[in-house]
Each structure stands twice: as C-alpha cells, then as structure tokens.
Amino acid sequence: MDAAESAILEELKTVTALLKVTSHGTIGQLLNSELKGEKAARVYEASDGATPQTEVGRKAGVGQATVSRLWQRWKTIGLAVEGESGRARAVFDASAYRAATGQQNDEAEG
C-alpha cells in the first residue's frame, strides 16, 4: 500500500469512528427494536456473511425461513450487508451496543 492509499485508509477510519460516535444512540435503538427476543439476537450474532441460513437457524433455534426473512429485512434497513453467496453479515456488534446502553432485550420470541 502506498502513502496515498494509507492516507485514504486513515481518513476512512476517522470518518467511520465519527459516524459511530454520532449515530451510537440511533444504532442502539434500531438494534433493540429489530432484535426482539433472544432468538433474533442469536440470528444476528451468527450472521457472519459466510454461514448458511440453515446453520444460523440451527444455532439460533429458528427455521431457515425465519433467517431468510430477518436477513432480507436487516439488509434493507442497513443492519446487515451481503456477504458470501448472498448470506448476510451483521454490520454492528449488537451485544456491545446493548451493553453500552444498559439495554438487554430478554423478551421471549415465539
């Protein structure tokens, strides 16, 4: 990586940090709203962009159709991005946001 690329990368890191700081509360609220119940939170946390829907569902205790629906919604609203083969990758560390805001969503999901 040359000096110009390094400078651009450092600037991007700075912009990313600023966005996280200024958007922290909004992101936390959105995560708490979307990750209703432990099962949805487990789906989100298992969404690494590489793991298939069936495996994420097995880890979270939900069916593949539920994972598919959640992934589509989260990609639409920006909580996830597309990873390998269309699999979703969570953008944020939901547990860190919940811990930082003192909010835990223990509501059971059916």
C-alpha positions as CSV (number, residue, x, y, z in Angstrom):
1,M,0.0,0.0,0.0
2,D,1.4,3.4,-1.0
3,A,1.3,6.6,1.0
4,A,-1.8,7.9,-0.7
5,E,-3.7,4.7,-0.1
6,S,-2.6,4.7,3.6
7,A,-3.8,8.3,4.0
8,I,-7.1,7.5,2.4
9,L,-7.5,4.4,4.7
10,E,-6.7,6.5,7.8
11,E,-9.2,9.1,6.7
12,L,-11.9,6.4,6.3
13,K,-11.1,5.1,9.7
14,T,-11.6,8.6,11.2
15,V,-14.9,9.1,9.3
16,T,-16.1,5.7,10.5
17,A,-15.3,6.5,14.1
18,L,-17.1,9.8,13.9
19,L,-20.2,8.2,12.4
20,K,-20.2,5.6,15.1
21,V,-20.0,8.2,17.8
22,T,-22.7,10.5,16.3
23,S,-25.0,7.6,15.5
24,H,-24.5,5.4,18.5
25,G,-27.8,6.1,20.1
26,T,-29.8,5.7,16.9
27,I,-28.0,2.4,16.1
28,G,-28.6,1.1,19.6
29,Q,-32.3,2.0,19.4
30,L,-32.6,0.3,16.0
31,L,-30.8,-2.8,17.2
32,N,-33.0,-3.1,20.2
33,S,-36.1,-2.6,18.1
34,E,-35.1,-5.2,15.5
35,L,-33.6,-7.8,17.8
36,K,-36.7,-8.6,19.7
37,G,-36.1,-11.6,21.8
38,E,-33.1,-13.8,22.2
39,K,-33.7,-15.8,19.0
40,A,-33.5,-12.8,16.7
41,A,-30.4,-11.6,18.6
42,R,-28.8,-15.0,18.2
43,V,-29.6,-15.0,14.4
44,Y,-28.0,-11.5,14.2
45,E,-24.9,-12.5,16.1
46,A,-24.5,-15.7,14.0
47,S,-24.8,-13.7,10.7
48,D,-21.1,-13.6,9.7
49,G,-21.6,-13.4,5.9
50,A,-20.4,-17.0,5.4
51,T,-22.6,-19.3,7.4
52,P,-25.6,-20.7,5.6
53,Q,-29.2,-19.9,6.7
54,T,-29.8,-23.4,7.8
55,E,-26.8,-23.4,10.1
56,V,-27.6,-19.9,11.5
57,G,-31.2,-21.1,12.1
58,R,-30.0,-24.2,13.9
59,K,-27.7,-22.1,16.2
60,A,-30.5,-19.6,16.9
61,G,-33.3,-22.2,17.3
62,V,-35.3,-20.9,14.4
63,G,-36.2,-22.2,10.9
64,Q,-34.5,-21.3,7.7
65,A,-37.5,-19.2,6.5
66,T,-37.2,-17.0,9.6
67,V,-33.5,-16.5,9.0
68,S,-34.2,-15.6,5.4
69,R,-36.9,-13.1,6.3
70,L,-34.7,-11.4,9.0
71,W,-31.7,-11.2,6.7
72,Q,-33.7,-9.6,4.0
73,R,-35.1,-7.0,6.4
74,W,-31.7,-6.3,8.0
75,K,-30.1,-5.8,4.6
76,T,-32.8,-3.5,3.6
77,I,-32.5,-1.2,6.7
78,G,-28.7,-1.4,6.9
79,L,-28.1,-3.6,9.9
80,A,-26.5,-6.2,7.6
81,V,-24.7,-6.3,4.3
82,E,-24.4,-9.1,1.8
83,G,-21.6,-11.5,2.3
84,E,-20.6,-14.7,0.5
85,S,-23.3,-16.1,-1.8
86,G,-25.9,-13.6,-0.6
87,R,-25.5,-14.5,3.1
88,A,-26.0,-11.7,5.5
89,R,-23.2,-10.2,7.6
90,A,-24.1,-8.2,10.7
91,V,-22.7,-4.7,10.5
92,F,-22.7,-4.0,14.2
93,D,-21.8,-5.8,17.4
94,A,-25.3,-5.9,18.9
95,S,-24.1,-7.2,22.3
96,A,-21.7,-4.3,22.6
97,Y,-24.4,-1.7,21.8
98,R,-26.8,-3.3,24.3
99,A,-24.1,-3.4,27.0
100,A,-23.1,0.2,26.3
101,T,-26.6,1.4,26.6
102,G,-27.5,-0.8,29.5
103,Q,-30.3,-2.3,27.5
104,Q,-30.9,-6.0,27.3
105,N,-33.8,-7.4,25.3
106,D,-34.9,-10.6,27.2
107,E,-38.3,-10.8,25.6
108,A,-39.0,-14.3,24.5
109,E,-39.7,-14.9,20.8
110,G,-42.1,-17.5,19.5
